[in-house]
């Protein structure tokens, strides 16, 4: 499995909800990692394009999509900026990786019609994404999501927290 691990189910559910996915939509997943978000979203949209800079992540995600029976996902290995240079316009975008996010967001905003959702674990990434989206005039909201799951402790239960995630939501700027 690629470094970073898959997006937690609860965080993914909020992120997908914030995109407001529709059956006719095309979704771009930048920094797709394990492919978990792409695979889940593929059940709601017409087409998913999943991009990751790491060939091992693409190999893993491709296998996971095949195992899940998802045939409407195209995988691309390479830098997000290279992919975006010739990419079509998408309805929504999910960004799970933060490499070069400050330079990618201005390009990405012109390639997305409705919604961009960025997941971040670092406060510095939250600050960068929020400031960049505000500068671009596309910022909608930021959420701080903390999930804790129950675990047995003796004869009772306790909750173990999972690392918090920031979900930053912006508008796409591309014309329909």
C-alpha positions as CSV (number, residue, x, y, z in Angstrom):
1,X,0.0,0.0,0.0
2,X,1.4,3.5,-0.8
3,X,2.6,5.7,2.0
4,X,0.0,7.9,3.6
5,X,-2.6,5.2,3.8
6,X,-6.2,5.4,2.6
7,X,-8.6,8.2,3.5
8,X,-10.7,7.2,6.5
9,X,-14.3,6.2,5.6
10,X,-15.9,9.0,7.6
11,X,-13.7,11.7,6.2
12,X,-14.3,10.3,2.7
13,X,-18.1,10.4,3.2
14,X,-17.9,14.1,4.2
15,X,-15.6,14.9,1.3
16,X,-17.8,13.1,-1.3
17,X,-20.9,14.8,0.2
18,X,-19.3,18.2,-0.1
19,X,-18.8,17.6,-3.8
20,X,-22.5,16.9,-4.5
21,X,-21.7,14.2,-7.0
22,X,-24.2,13.6,-9.8
23,X,-24.5,10.6,-12.1
24,X,-23.4,12.5,-15.2
25,X,-20.3,14.0,-13.5
26,X,-16.7,13.6,-14.3
27,X,-14.4,13.6,-11.2
28,X,-10.7,14.3,-11.0
29,X,-8.8,12.6,-8.1
30,X,-5.4,14.2,-7.7
31,X,-3.0,12.3,-5.4
32,X,-5.2,9.3,-5.6
33,X,-2.9,7.1,-3.5
34,X,-4.7,3.8,-2.8
35,X,-7.6,4.7,-5.1
36,X,-10.1,4.5,-2.2
37,X,-11.8,7.8,-3.0
38,X,-11.8,7.1,-6.8
39,X,-13.3,3.7,-6.3
40,X,-16.1,5.1,-3.9
41,X,-16.8,8.0,-6.2
42,X,-17.0,5.8,-9.3
43,X,-20.2,4.4,-8.0
44,X,-21.8,7.9,-8.1
45,X,-20.4,9.5,-11.3
46,X,-19.9,8.7,-15.0
47,X,-16.1,8.9,-15.1
48,X,-13.2,9.3,-12.7
49,X,-9.6,10.3,-13.7
50,X,-7.2,9.3,-10.9
51,X,-3.7,10.8,-10.9
52,X,-0.7,10.1,-8.6
53,X,3.0,10.9,-9.0
54,X,4.0,7.5,-7.6
55,X,3.9,4.5,-10.0
56,X,3.5,2.1,-7.0
57,X,0.3,4.0,-5.9
58,X,-1.1,3.8,-9.4
59,X,-0.4,0.1,-9.6
60,X,-2.0,-0.5,-6.2
61,X,-5.1,1.7,-7.1
62,X,-5.5,0.0,-10.5
63,X,-5.6,-3.4,-8.8
64,X,-8.0,-2.2,-6.1
65,X,-10.4,-0.8,-8.8
66,X,-10.3,-4.0,-10.8
67,X,-11.0,-6.0,-7.6
68,X,-13.9,-3.7,-6.9
69,X,-15.3,-4.1,-10.4
70,X,-15.0,-0.4,-11.2
71,X,-14.5,0.1,-15.0
72,X,-15.1,3.9,-15.1
73,X,-11.8,5.0,-13.7
74,X,-8.8,6.0,-15.7
75,X,-5.4,6.0,-13.9
76,X,-2.5,8.3,-14.8
77,X,1.0,8.2,-13.3
78,X,2.8,11.5,-13.2
79,X,2.9,15.0,-11.9
80,X,-0.4,16.8,-11.4
81,X,0.8,19.9,-13.2
82,X,1.8,17.8,-16.2
83,X,-1.6,16.1,-16.3
84,X,-3.5,19.4,-15.8
85,X,-1.7,21.0,-18.7
86,X,-3.8,19.0,-21.2
87,X,-6.6,17.8,-19.0
88,X,-10.3,18.3,-20.0
89,X,-12.7,20.2,-17.7
90,X,-14.1,18.2,-14.8
91,X,-17.3,18.7,-12.8
92,X,-15.6,18.1,-9.4
93,X,-12.1,17.5,-8.1
94,X,-10.8,15.8,-5.0
95,X,-7.2,16.5,-3.9
96,X,-5.6,14.1,-1.5
97,X,-2.0,15.1,-2.0
98,X,-0.5,18.4,-1.2
99,X,2.7,18.4,-3.4
100,X,2.9,21.8,-5.1
101,X,-0.7,22.7,-4.0
102,X,-0.1,26.4,-4.2
103,X,0.8,26.3,-7.9
104,X,-1.7,23.5,-8.8
105,X,-4.8,25.2,-7.3
106,X,-4.9,28.2,-9.8
107,X,-4.6,25.7,-12.7
108,X,-7.1,23.3,-11.2
109,X,-9.7,25.9,-10.5
110,X,-9.8,26.6,-14.2
111,X,-10.3,22.9,-14.9
112,X,-13.3,22.4,-12.5
113,X,-16.9,23.5,-13.1
114,X,-18.4,23.1,-9.6
115,X,-16.5,21.9,-6.5
116,X,-12.9,21.3,-5.4
117,X,-12.4,19.4,-2.2
118,X,-8.9,19.3,-0.6
119,X,-8.1,17.0,2.3
120,X,-5.1,18.0,4.4
121,X,-3.5,16.7,7.6
122,X,-1.0,19.5,8.2
123,X,-2.0,22.9,9.5
124,X,0.5,24.5,7.1
125,X,-1.4,22.8,4.2
126,X,-4.7,24.1,5.6
127,X,-3.3,27.6,5.7
128,X,-1.8,27.4,2.2
129,X,-4.9,26.0,0.6
130,X,-7.2,28.4,2.4
131,X,-5.1,31.4,1.5
132,X,-4.7,30.3,-2.1
133,X,-8.4,29.7,-2.5
134,X,-9.3,33.0,-0.9
135,X,-6.8,34.8,-3.2
136,X,-8.5,33.0,-6.2
137,X,-12.0,34.0,-4.9
138,X,-13.1,30.3,-4.8
139,X,-13.0,29.5,-1.1
140,X,-16.3,28.2,0.4
141,X,-15.4,26.7,3.8
142,X,-13.0,24.6,5.8
143,X,-13.9,21.8,8.2
144,X,-11.9,20.2,10.9
145,X,-12.9,16.6,11.2
146,X,-11.9,14.4,14.1
147,X,-13.0,10.8,14.2
148,X,-12.7,8.4,17.1
149,X,-13.5,4.7,17.0
150,X,-14.6,2.5,19.8
151,X,-12.2,-0.2,21.1
152,X,-12.6,-2.7,23.9
153,X,-10.7,-1.9,27.1
154,X,-11.2,-4.5,29.7
155,X,-14.9,-5.1,30.1
156,X,-15.8,-1.7,28.7
157,X,-15.2,0.5,25.7
158,X,-13.0,3.5,25.0
159,X,-12.6,5.7,22.0
160,X,-9.3,5.9,20.2
161,X,-8.9,9.1,18.1
162,X,-7.7,9.0,14.5
163,X,-5.6,11.9,13.3
164,X,-7.7,14.9,12.5
165,X,-8.2,16.0,8.9
166,X,-9.0,19.4,7.4
167,X,-11.5,19.4,4.5
168,X,-11.2,22.6,2.5
169,X,-14.0,23.3,-0.1
170,X,-13.8,25.6,-3.0
171,X,-15.7,26.5,-6.1
172,X,-14.5,25.6,-9.6
173,X,-14.0,28.5,-11.9
174,X,-14.3,26.8,-15.3
175,X,-17.1,27.8,-17.6
176,X,-19.7,25.0,-18.4
